[in-house]
């Protein structure tokens, strides 16, 4: 999908859970809006200790995920904030 969008020179915006004060901050005219609000999951592989986290999972869920208690989690301390915004640079354009 990324190659197709880049080839066609189509603008892309990513919308998450809305942890911003600016209404319409994640919107686009004449492009594709990728809505990640339903991409929620959090699990830790017990053998590799690698976490799989959905873009709209909340940080509270990450800290409460079985297996995560023994790991250091570098991330947000606001429990209701979504993972995707922090990982992608928050208010920066992609």
C-alpha positions, 0 to 999 in steps of 0.5 A: 500500500505504501508503494502504491500511495507514494507512486500515485503521489496521494497525500496520507493522514493517520488518525488515532484516538484523538489525544489532541486539543485541535479538532480536525488535526488528523484530517486530509483533503484530496487524500487517504485518511488511515483511521487506527482507532480500532487497532487495539491489542497488547501482548508480550511473547514470553520467550522473546519478551517482544511486545506487539502493540496496536496503534490505538492501544492505551498506555494503561493497557500496556502497563497492565499486559501480562508479562509487561510488569517485568519489563521496562516500558519507555512511553507515555505516563498518561494512561488514556493516551494511545500508543500510536501518537507517541510512536509516530511523533505526536503532532508532527506531519508524516 
